[in-house]
Every structure is written in structure tokens, then in C-alpha cells.
Amino acid sequence: MTRVEPAGTVIEISSLDDPRLADYSHLTDVALKKSGGGLYIAESLLVLQRAIAAGHRPRSVLALGSSVADAQAATAGFDIPIFSGPAELLEELTGYLLHRGLIAAMHRPVLPPPADLLAKARRVVILENVVDPTNVGAIFRSVAAIGADAVLVTPRCSDPYYRRAIRVSMGTVLQVPWARVGAWPETRELLTTSGFHVAALALADNAVDLRTFAATAPERVALVLGAEGEGLTPEALEAADTVVTIPMAHGIDSLNVAATAAVAMFALV
């Protein structure tokens, strides 16, 4: 007998009184993280599809009328509410026009232990204190496309599940495994135990040219990138096995951190 998967219930709204709409009501990323056991917002059908493909669970969807069928198809198998209504009402609820057709409130998954991600990885990226979610999203998109096996983020790094990071990454933060690490001594010990050579991208007198490093790169490399302007902390540089730099021309001293991640990953794959 063929199993019939449950379909989302379409709820046409004419007011904003339903308490379940609160997930979409001008909530900040921080408020969403603390709400409903931990939530994030997936904007657009593509991001929703990638989130579900990664095993994430939707809590509800908010869709313009023309996108309701897409929302139902994407969430087949989940018995969740799919809210729909006039564009003006949905804009009043969210604070912006749903020009991508739909958004979804998603349950945050439990992050894996960093050691589990490192067990089978060869190329990982570590983001130290990259506080701009736009840069975080751009880095994920680049390293996902080029072939990073995992991304590790330090405690002060912006949350990859913030909506701007997800949007800029085109949903790749939902595809590349990532986890948070702690202080550098513990992180360095974890990387060493897992067999990784730590390569810090920075300007330094003792830095090795990226092309030279890539020519004889170790089997397992962890690339460490720092925040715009501040760069890597002394603790990160001390933890590195090698400091690597990308040669510049025309008097330019460095690239944007997202561009640096892309160039360095491309050289190493």
C-alpha cells in the first residue's frame, strides 16, 4: 500500500492575530535563536529546499499566493501550517515585501562536535571573529563551491544561521558542515590530534607565499581567516604551523576576507 505523505495545511490569514505568526513579526536573529527552541529564517524557495535537503525541520511557512504550491511541494512530508495572505498584510507582519515569494521558520539543528567534522575532512576553514554576517555568508558560498569539507567558527564569529549570512551564501551554510570551537589552546590540540596542519592567512615577515605552500601542501590543512581590518589575533598566529600570504600587486596589501578564502581554497584543491 502506498504511503500518503502529510501535506502542509494552507491557512489564509486576514489579520495578524494568530500567535504562530510571531516567528515572522520583526524578530531579530538573536530573538529567533532564543524562540521556539531555536529558530532561523529561510528566505526563498531555494534556501528552504536546501535546508530540508540538509535534514532541517520547518516549523511553518509564510507564502504569497503564487508561491503556496511551491511551499507545499517543498515541505511535503511535514504537517506544518503554510500561512498565506495579501502582500500588504504579509509586509506589515514581516516589515518587508516578500519579493522571493516565501520565507520559512526553521528549527535550528544540533551542531555536530568539531571532532566529528574533522574525522574525515582534508580541507577545513576556520573563521576567527568574522563578525560581519555578509562576509560569513560569502565565505561559505565560496568554500562550498570550491570544496571545503567543513567550516569551524570561533565564539565571537557571527552566526552562520543569521538570515543575512544565509541569504548571501545562497543557502550553502545549510550544506557545508560547520561547528563552533572554543579557545585556541583547545582548538589547536584538537586540530593536531586530528592530523591537521594549521595555515593562517596573514601579513607577516615570515609568511610563505600561497603558491609555494600549495605546491607541497600537507594532506590535511586547516585555513584560518580573521576579521576585516583586525586580522588574526596573536593567539591564532601562535597556534599556526605556517603563516601564509597571497602575493599582491599595484600596492594593494590584502583582499577582502571572502575573496581570500576563495583564492586560498582554490589553490589548495
NORJO-V118296 format. One record per backbone hydrogen bond with DSSP energy under -0.5 kcal/mol. NH is the residue of the N-H (numbers start at 1). CO is the residue of the C=O. If there is no record, write none. Layout:
# NORJO-V118296
nh={NH & NH}
co={CO & CO}
This chain:
# NORJO-V118296
nh={5 & 9 & 10 & 11 & 11 & 12 & 13 & 13 & 21 & 22 & 23 & 24 & 25 & 26 & 32 & 33 & 34 & 35 & 35 & 38 & 39 & 40 & 42 & 43 & 44 & 44 & 45 & 48 & 49 & 50 & 51 & 52 & 53 & 54 & 55 & 56 & 59 & 60 & 61 & 62 & 63 & 63 & 64 & 67 & 68 & 68 & 71 & 72 & 73 & 74 & 75 & 76 & 77 & 78 & 79 & 80 & 81 & 82 & 83 & 83 & 84 & 85 & 90 & 91 & 92 & 93 & 94 & 95 & 99 & 101 & 102 & 103 & 104 & 105 & 106 & 106 & 107 & 108 & 112 & 116 & 117 & 118 & 119 & 120 & 121 & 124 & 125 & 126 & 127 & 127 & 128 & 128 & 129 & 131 & 133 & 136 & 137 & 138 & 139 & 140 & 141 & 142 & 143 & 144 & 145 & 146 & 147 & 148 & 149 & 150 & 151 & 152 & 153 & 154 & 157 & 158 & 162 & 166 & 167 & 168 & 169 & 170 & 171 & 172 & 174 & 175 & 176 & 177 & 179 & 181 & 187 & 188 & 189 & 190 & 191 & 192 & 193 & 194 & 195 & 196 & 197 & 198 & 199 & 199 & 200 & 200 & 201 & 202 & 202 & 204 & 207 & 208 & 210 & 213 & 214 & 215 & 216 & 216 & 217 & 221 & 222 & 223 & 223 & 224 & 225 & 225 & 227 & 230 & 231 & 237 & 238 & 239 & 240 & 240 & 241 & 242 & 244 & 244 & 245 & 247 & 252 & 260 & 261 & 262 & 263 & 264 & 265 & 266 & 267 & 268 & 269 & 269}
co={3 & 80 & 8 & 9 & 82 & 10 & 11 & 84 & 18 & 19 & 20 & 21 & 22 & 24 & 28 & 29 & 30 & 31 & 32 & 35 & 32 & 106 & 104 & 41 & 42 & 102 & 100 & 44 & 45 & 46 & 47 & 48 & 49 & 50 & 52 & 51 & 105 & 105 & 81 & 103 & 61 & 83 & 101 & 64 & 64 & 65 & 67 & 68 & 69 & 70 & 71 & 73 & 6 & 75 & 77 & 78 & 59 & 9 & 61 & 81 & 11 & 63 & 86 & 87 & 88 & 89 & 90 & 91 & 97 & 98 & 100 & 62 & 42 & 60 & 40 & 104 & 57 & 38 & 178 & 113 & 113 & 114 & 115 & 116 & 118 & 221 & 150 & 223 & 125 & 152 & 126 & 225 & 127 & 129 & 131 & 132 & 133 & 134 & 135 & 136 & 137 & 138 & 139 & 140 & 141 & 142 & 143 & 143 & 123 & 123 & 177 & 125 & 179 & 127 & 154 & 130 & 159 & 162 & 163 & 164 & 165 & 167 & 166 & 169 & 171 & 172 & 172 & 175 & 151 & 153 & 183 & 184 & 185 & 186 & 187 & 188 & 189 & 190 & 192 & 191 & 220 & 196 & 197 & 222 & 198 & 242 & 224 & 200 & 244 & 202 & 204 & 243 & 245 & 209 & 210 & 211 & 212 & 213 & 214 & 122 & 197 & 124 & 221 & 199 & 126 & 223 & 231 & 228 & 227 & 233 & 234 & 235 & 236 & 237 & 198 & 198 & 200 & 242 & 208 & 245 & 249 & 256 & 257 & 258 & 259 & 260 & 261 & 262 & 263 & 264 & 265 & 266}
